[in-house]
């Protein structure tokens, strides 16, 4: 793997930022050049149409490529200095033209974003020895998922050793069922009786993985589920709903914060789903942290939620509410 491939593993190119930074658009790629080491060397960086990034360093005195810093066993003060300054150029490009991502592969980052949007949970990178292992924990600080970068032959015997990313989920009694389906494997690193591994290369659809994330999350959320009818929370949530003015909305997280813990957002959703009186307790006024309506709206889904919101004076566009305009906060 090249220095550039390794460096930009977890970055996504933002093409709109390339030209303002100084990249020149050629036929099928972008090119950026910068002199360094007191103008004795020139770094040339290419980004092709598939966002593949490559680079070279030119020794301007001899007008030829300098590659000593790429050789693993070549050491020395001068080589180290060239490499250090070249890496600084790469970092500056990353800072100005790219978006840092949690993981390497596209599907991994899609799933990571889904978990963030759905549960408000970011991955935790807990180990120095495995810095790209990202753990997802539920409200009870229990793992419900982990994304790991491993060699492919560690999960598929007699396969190549290409780097892949896998997602482990806790499916308990459903593990055996999924092991019969292409794309699912005995769990790497976790208990194989309860957990399963999925290679995040698109072989299993993102929609399917998202459904299984929900199962894994729910399997590890027993304590909160047992508290779903906790009278204190139940009463406070519905009292809060009655205070929301006409033409305004709130978010699940917002109600959870009112209860004293933003991690109770899912509990709030479950309580609302058991709303005994949709007219007395207007749960249609609750949306997610992006202002989106929910398919799981207790009274006939997001179309009904949309209708009720619009009747209440809230504008809904593509099943989404502008929180800057319509969000209400209890002071």
C-alpha positions as CSV (number, residue, x, y, z in Angstrom):
1,X,0.0,0.0,0.0
2,X,1.4,3.4,-1.0
3,X,2.0,6.2,1.5
4,X,-0.9,8.1,-0.1
5,X,-3.3,5.2,0.1
6,X,-2.5,4.6,3.7
7,X,-2.7,8.3,4.6
8,X,-6.0,9.1,3.0
9,X,-7.8,5.8,4.1
10,X,-10.3,7.6,6.2
11,X,-10.8,10.7,4.2
12,X,-13.5,11.5,1.6
13,X,-12.6,13.9,-1.2
14,X,-14.8,17.0,-1.5
15,X,-14.3,17.9,-5.2
16,X,-15.8,21.3,-4.9
17,X,-12.9,22.3,-2.6
18,X,-10.1,21.1,-5.0
19,X,-10.0,24.0,-7.4
20,X,-10.1,26.8,-4.7
21,X,-7.3,25.1,-2.9
22,X,-5.1,25.0,-6.1
23,X,-5.8,21.7,-7.8
24,X,-5.9,22.0,-11.6
25,X,-8.5,20.0,-13.5
26,X,-7.0,17.9,-16.3
27,X,-8.8,15.5,-18.6
28,X,-9.5,12.7,-16.1
29,X,-7.9,13.9,-12.9
30,X,-7.0,16.8,-10.7
31,X,-3.4,17.8,-10.2
32,X,-1.7,19.8,-7.4
33,X,1.9,20.8,-7.2
34,X,3.9,22.4,-4.4
35,X,7.6,23.0,-3.9
36,X,9.2,22.3,-0.5
37,X,12.6,21.7,1.1
38,X,13.6,25.3,0.2
39,X,12.4,24.7,-3.4
40,X,14.7,21.8,-4.0
41,X,11.8,19.3,-4.2
42,X,8.3,19.4,-5.7
43,X,5.3,17.3,-4.5
44,X,2.8,16.4,-7.2
45,X,-0.5,15.0,-6.1
46,X,-3.2,13.5,-8.4
47,X,-6.8,12.7,-7.7
48,X,-8.5,10.7,-10.4
49,X,-12.2,10.4,-11.4
50,X,-12.7,7.6,-8.8
51,X,-11.1,9.7,-6.1
52,X,-8.0,7.5,-6.1
53,X,-5.1,9.6,-4.7
54,X,-1.5,9.2,-5.9
55,X,1.6,11.3,-5.6
56,X,5.3,11.7,-6.3
57,X,8.2,13.8,-5.2
58,X,10.5,15.3,-7.8
59,X,14.1,16.2,-7.1
60,X,14.3,19.4,-9.0
61,X,18.1,19.4,-9.1
62,X,18.1,16.2,-11.2
63,X,14.6,16.5,-12.5
64,X,13.7,13.0,-11.5
65,X,11.5,11.3,-9.0
66,X,12.8,10.9,-5.5
67,X,11.5,7.8,-3.9
68,X,14.0,6.9,-1.1
69,X,11.5,8.0,1.6
70,X,9.1,5.3,0.4
71,X,11.5,2.5,1.0
72,X,10.9,0.9,4.4
73,X,14.5,0.1,5.4
74,X,16.0,3.4,4.1
75,X,16.8,5.7,7.0
76,X,18.7,8.9,7.7
77,X,18.1,12.5,8.7
78,X,17.7,13.8,5.2
79,X,15.2,11.1,4.1
80,X,13.2,11.6,7.2
81,X,13.0,15.3,6.7
82,X,11.8,14.9,3.1
83,X,9.1,12.5,4.2
84,X,8.1,14.7,7.1
85,X,7.6,17.7,4.9
86,X,5.8,15.7,2.2
87,X,3.4,14.3,4.9
88,X,2.7,17.8,6.0
89,X,1.6,18.7,2.5
90,X,-0.7,15.7,2.4
91,X,-2.2,16.7,5.8
92,X,-2.8,20.2,4.6
93,X,-4.7,18.8,1.6
94,X,-6.7,16.6,3.8
95,X,-7.6,19.5,6.2
96,X,-8.7,21.7,3.4
97,X,-10.1,19.5,0.7
98,X,-11.5,16.4,2.5
99,X,-13.8,15.2,5.1
100,X,-12.5,12.9,7.9
101,X,-14.5,9.7,8.2
102,X,-14.6,7.2,11.0
103,X,-13.9,4.2,8.8
104,X,-12.2,3.2,5.6
105,X,-15.0,1.7,3.4
106,X,-18.1,3.5,2.2
107,X,-20.6,1.0,3.6
108,X,-18.9,1.2,7.0
109,X,-19.4,5.0,7.1
110,X,-23.0,4.7,5.9
111,X,-23.8,2.3,8.8
112,X,-21.9,4.6,11.2
113,X,-24.0,7.5,10.1
114,X,-27.2,5.5,10.4
115,X,-26.4,4.6,14.0
116,X,-25.6,8.3,14.7
117,X,-28.8,9.5,13.2
118,X,-31.0,6.7,14.7
119,X,-29.5,6.5,18.2
120,X,-27.2,9.5,18.6
121,X,-24.3,7.2,19.2
122,X,-20.7,7.6,17.9
123,X,-18.2,4.8,17.7
124,X,-15.6,4.6,20.5
125,X,-12.0,3.7,19.5
126,X,-10.8,2.0,22.6
127,X,-7.5,0.3,21.8
128,X,-4.1,1.7,20.8
129,X,-3.2,-1.7,19.3
130,X,-6.3,-1.7,17.1
131,X,-7.0,2.1,16.6
132,X,-9.6,1.5,13.9
133,X,-11.8,-0.8,15.9
134,X,-14.9,1.2,16.6
135,X,-17.3,0.0,19.3
136,X,-21.0,1.1,19.5
137,X,-22.5,1.0,23.0
138,X,-26.2,1.3,24.0
139,X,-27.7,3.3,26.8
140,X,-26.6,0.8,29.3
141,X,-23.0,1.0,28.2
142,X,-23.3,-2.4,26.6
143,X,-21.8,-3.2,23.1
144,X,-24.3,-3.7,20.4
145,X,-21.9,-3.4,17.4
146,X,-18.3,-3.2,16.5
147,X,-16.6,-2.4,13.2
148,X,-13.2,-3.8,12.7
149,X,-10.5,-3.7,10.0
150,X,-9.0,-7.2,9.5
151,X,-7.5,-9.4,6.9
152,X,-10.1,-11.2,4.8
153,X,-8.6,-14.6,5.4
154,X,-9.3,-14.3,9.1
155,X,-13.0,-14.6,8.4
156,X,-13.0,-16.6,5.1
157,X,-10.5,-19.5,5.3
158,X,-8.1,-19.9,2.3
159,X,-9.0,-16.4,1.0
160,X,-6.5,-13.6,0.3
161,X,-5.2,-11.2,3.0
162,X,-6.8,-8.0,1.6
163,X,-7.9,-5.6,4.2
164,X,-11.6,-5.5,4.9
165,X,-14.0,-4.1,7.5
166,X,-16.5,-6.2,9.3
167,X,-19.5,-5.4,11.5
168,X,-20.2,-7.7,14.4
169,X,-23.8,-7.6,15.7
170,X,-25.5,-9.5,18.6
171,X,-28.3,-11.5,17.1
172,X,-28.6,-14.3,19.8
173,X,-31.1,-16.9,18.8
174,X,-31.1,-15.7,15.1
175,X,-27.4,-16.3,14.6
176,X,-27.8,-19.8,13.2
177,X,-30.5,-18.6,10.8
178,X,-28.3,-15.9,9.3
179,X,-25.2,-18.2,9.0
180,X,-27.1,-20.0,6.2
181,X,-27.3,-16.8,4.2
182,X,-24.5,-15.6,1.9
183,X,-22.6,-12.7,3.3
184,X,-22.9,-13.7,7.0
185,X,-20.0,-15.3,8.9
186,X,-19.2,-16.7,12.4
187,X,-18.4,-13.7,14.5
188,X,-14.8,-12.5,14.5
189,X,-13.4,-11.6,17.9
190,X,-16.8,-12.1,19.7
191,X,-18.9,-15.0,21.0
192,X,-19.9,-17.0,18.0
193,X,-23.1,-18.3,19.7
194,X,-24.6,-14.8,20.1
195,X,-22.7,-12.6,17.5
196,X,-22.3,-12.6,13.8
197,X,-20.0,-10.9,11.3
198,X,-20.9,-9.1,8.1
199,X,-18.3,-7.9,5.6
200,X,-19.0,-4.3,4.8
201,X,-18.3,-4.5,1.1
202,X,-21.9,-4.2,-0.2
203,X,-22.5,-8.0,-0.4
204,X,-25.2,-7.5,2.2
205,X,-27.6,-4.6,1.5
206,X,-27.3,-1.6,3.7
207,X,-31.1,-1.8,4.4
208,X,-30.7,-5.4,5.7
209,X,-27.8,-4.4,7.9
210,X,-29.7,-1.4,9.4
211,X,-32.6,-3.8,10.4
212,X,-30.1,-6.1,12.1
213,X,-28.5,-3.1,13.9
214,X,-31.9,-2.5,15.4
215,X,-32.2,-6.1,16.5
216,X,-28.8,-6.0,18.1
217,X,-29.5,-2.7,19.8
218,X,-32.8,-4.0,21.2
219,X,-31.2,-7.2,22.4
220,X,-28.9,-5.2,24.6
221,X,-31.4,-2.7,25.8
222,X,-33.4,-4.8,28.2
223,X,-33.0,-2.5,31.2
224,X,-34.5,0.4,29.4
225,X,-37.2,-1.8,27.9
226,X,-38.2,-2.9,31.4
227,X,-38.5,0.7,32.5
228,X,-40.7,1.6,29.5
229,X,-43.7,1.9,31.8
230,X,-41.8,3.7,34.5
231,X,-44.6,5.9,35.8
232,X,-42.3,8.8,36.5
233,X,-41.0,9.0,32.9
234,X,-44.3,8.1,31.4
235,X,-46.1,11.0,33.2
236,X,-43.4,13.5,32.5
237,X,-43.2,12.8,28.8
238,X,-46.9,13.2,28.2
239,X,-47.1,16.3,30.4
240,X,-44.3,17.8,28.3
241,X,-46.3,17.2,25.1
242,X,-49.2,19.2,26.4
243,X,-46.9,22.3,26.8
244,X,-45.8,22.4,23.1
245,X,-47.4,25.5,21.5
246,X,-49.4,25.3,18.3
247,X,-47.2,25.3,15.2
248,X,-44.1,24.1,17.0
249,X,-42.2,20.8,17.3
250,X,-39.6,19.2,19.6
251,X,-37.1,16.3,19.2
252,X,-36.8,13.0,21.0
253,X,-33.4,14.1,22.3
254,X,-34.9,17.3,23.6
255,X,-37.5,15.5,25.6
256,X,-34.8,13.1,26.9
257,X,-32.8,16.0,28.1
258,X,-35.9,17.3,29.9
259,X,-36.0,14.0,31.6
260,X,-32.4,14.4,32.7
261,X,-30.5,12.2,30.3
262,X,-30.2,12.7,26.5
263,X,-29.5,8.9,26.1
264,X,-33.1,8.3,27.0
265,X,-34.2,9.4,23.5
266,X,-35.1,5.8,22.5
267,X,-37.1,5.4,25.7
268,X,-39.1,8.6,24.8
269,X,-39.9,7.0,21.4
270,X,-41.2,3.9,23.0
271,X,-43.3,5.8,25.4
272,X,-44.8,7.9,22.6
273,X,-45.6,4.7,20.6
274,X,-47.8,3.7,23.5
275,X,-49.7,7.0,23.5
276,X,-53.2,6.4,24.9
277,X,-54.7,9.5,23.4
278,X,-53.3,11.2,20.3
279,X,-55.5,14.2,20.6
280,X,-54.8,14.9,24.2
281,X,-51.1,14.1,23.9
282,X,-49.9,15.4,20.5
283,X,-47.0,13.1,19.9
284,X,-47.1,14.1,16.2
285,X,-45.2,17.2,17.3
286,X,-42.1,15.1,18.0
287,X,-39.4,14.6,15.2
288,X,-35.9,13.3,15.2
289,X,-32.8,15.4,15.6
290,X,-32.7,16.2,11.9
291,X,-36.3,17.3,11.8
292,X,-37.4,14.1,10.0
293,X,-40.8,12.4,10.5
294,X,-40.9,8.8,11.5
295,X,-42.3,5.7,9.8
296,X,-43.1,4.4,13.2
297,X,-45.5,7.2,14.2
298,X,-48.0,5.5,16.4
299,X,-51.0,6.7,14.5
300,X,-50.7,5.3,10.9
301,X,-47.1,6.3,10.0
302,X,-45.4,9.5,8.7
303,X,-48.1,10.4,6.2
304,X,-50.5,10.8,9.1
305,X,-47.9,12.7,11.1
306,X,-47.3,15.0,8.1
307,X,-51.0,15.7,7.8
308,X,-51.4,16.5,11.5
309,X,-48.3,18.8,11.5
310,X,-49.6,20.7,8.5
311,X,-53.0,21.1,10.1
312,X,-51.2,22.5,13.1
313,X,-49.4,25.1,10.9
314,X,-46.0,23.4,10.5
315,X,-44.6,23.3,7.0
316,X,-43.3,19.8,6.0
317,X,-41.0,19.3,3.0
318,X,-40.0,15.8,2.0
319,X,-41.2,14.5,5.4
320,X,-38.9,16.9,7.2
321,X,-39.4,20.0,9.3
322,X,-37.1,23.0,9.5
323,X,-36.0,23.0,13.1
324,X,-34.6,26.5,12.9
325,X,-38.1,27.7,12.2
326,X,-40.4,25.4,14.1
327,X,-38.5,24.0,17.1
328,X,-39.8,25.0,20.5
329,X,-37.8,24.9,23.7
330,X,-39.2,24.9,27.2
331,X,-37.4,27.6,29.3
